[in-house]
Amino acid sequence: MSYKDRRDQAIANEYLGSHMACRKCGQHCDTEMLSNFGGQCGACFAAYTREINPPTIPRTMAQKRAIAERARSVLANKAGGNGDARATARRLRELEGSGMRLTPGQQWVLKCCEAKSGIGWTT
């Protein structure tokens, strides 16, 4: 075996030592990439994630209306269990009166609920 052959073999061994085949397509990839992507190359892993999590974009107006209605109902329920802004403002004022300091988010909800229910802005 000549020097060139040994050199080429050493280079090939070094390259193949840090590379393995993708378990789906067989393409040689860096072992670190295969380790990160569960034995798959980047392209196969991207295809796998598209299969698992297909993009769900509402296509029709009926689908968009249904999403908007669900969002409205969730937001109404978060604003006091039954959508009652006055009750939410009352509970937050009771918490504040008991000595608890409201977070900035709670203060914002309190002001919004007071404005919505017509109680008015108080500081």
C-alpha positions in Angstrom: 0.0 0.0 0.0 1.5 3.3 -1.0 1.6 6.5 1.0 -1.2 8.1 -1.0 -3.4 5.1 -0.3 -2.7 5.1 3.4 -3.3 8.9 3.5 -6.6 8.5 1.7 -7.7 5.7 3.9 -6.8 7.7 7.0 -8.8 10.7 5.8 -11.8 8.4 5.0 -11.6 6.8 8.4 -11.5 10.1 10.1 -14.5 11.4 8.2 -16.6 8.3 8.5 -15.7 8.0 12.2 -17.7 11.1 13.0 -20.5 10.3 10.5 -23.2 7.7 10.3 -26.1 7.0 8.0 -29.6 8.5 8.6 -32.0 5.7 9.7 -34.6 6.9 7.2 -32.9 8.0 4.0 -29.4 6.6 4.5 -27.6 9.8 3.9 -24.3 10.2 5.8 -24.5 12.9 8.5 -22.6 14.1 11.4 -23.2 11.9 14.5 -24.0 15.0 16.6 -26.8 15.9 14.2 -28.1 12.4 14.2 -28.0 12.4 18.0 -30.0 15.6 18.2 -32.6 14.5 15.7 -33.2 11.0 16.9 -31.1 9.2 14.3 -32.4 11.3 11.4 -30.8 13.8 9.2 -32.1 17.4 9.2 -34.4 16.9 6.2 -36.0 13.8 7.5 -36.5 15.3 10.9 -38.2 18.4 9.3 -40.5 16.1 7.3 -41.3 14.2 10.5 -42.2 17.3 12.4 -44.4 18.5 9.6 -46.3 15.2 9.7 -46.7 15.4 13.5 -47.6 19.1 13.7 -49.4 20.0 10.4 -50.1 23.7 10.1 -53.7 24.4 11.0 -54.7 27.7 9.3 -58.4 28.4 9.3 -59.4 28.5 5.6 -63.1 29.5 5.6 -65.0 32.3 7.2 -67.0 29.8 9.3 -63.8 28.4 10.7 -62.5 31.9 11.5 -65.8 32.8 13.2 -65.7 29.6 15.3 -62.2 30.4 16.4 -63.2 34.0 17.3 -66.2 32.8 19.3 -64.1 30.3 21.2 -61.6 33.1 22.0 -64.5 35.4 23.2 -65.9 32.7 25.5 -62.5 31.9 27.0 -61.8 35.6 27.6 -65.2 36.1 29.1 -64.7 33.1 31.5 -61.3 34.4 32.6 -62.7 37.7 33.6 -64.5 36.3 36.6 -65.7 32.8 36.0 -68.9 33.9 34.3 -67.8 37.0 32.5 -68.9 39.4 35.3 -66.5 42.3 35.3 -68.1 43.8 38.4 -67.5 40.6 40.4 -63.9 40.5 39.2 -63.3 44.1 40.2 -64.9 43.5 43.6 -62.7 40.5 44.3 -59.5 42.4 43.3 -60.5 45.3 45.5 -61.1 42.9 48.4 -57.6 41.4 47.9 -56.2 44.9 47.8 -58.1 45.9 50.9 -56.8 42.9 52.8 -53.3 44.2 52.4 -52.2 42.1 49.5 -50.3 44.1 46.8 -51.7 43.6 43.4 -49.4 42.8 40.5 -49.3 45.1 37.5 -51.3 42.6 35.5 -53.9 42.4 38.3 -54.1 46.2 38.5 -54.6 46.4 34.7 -57.4 43.8 34.9 -59.0 45.8 37.8 -59.0 49.0 35.8 -60.4 47.3 32.7 -63.2 45.6 34.7 -64.1 48.8 36.5 -64.2 50.7 33.2 -66.3 47.9 31.6 -68.8 47.7 34.5 -69.0 51.5 34.8 -67.5 51.7 38.3 -65.0 54.3 37.0 -61.3 54.7 37.2 -59.9 54.8 40.7 -56.3 54.7 41.9 
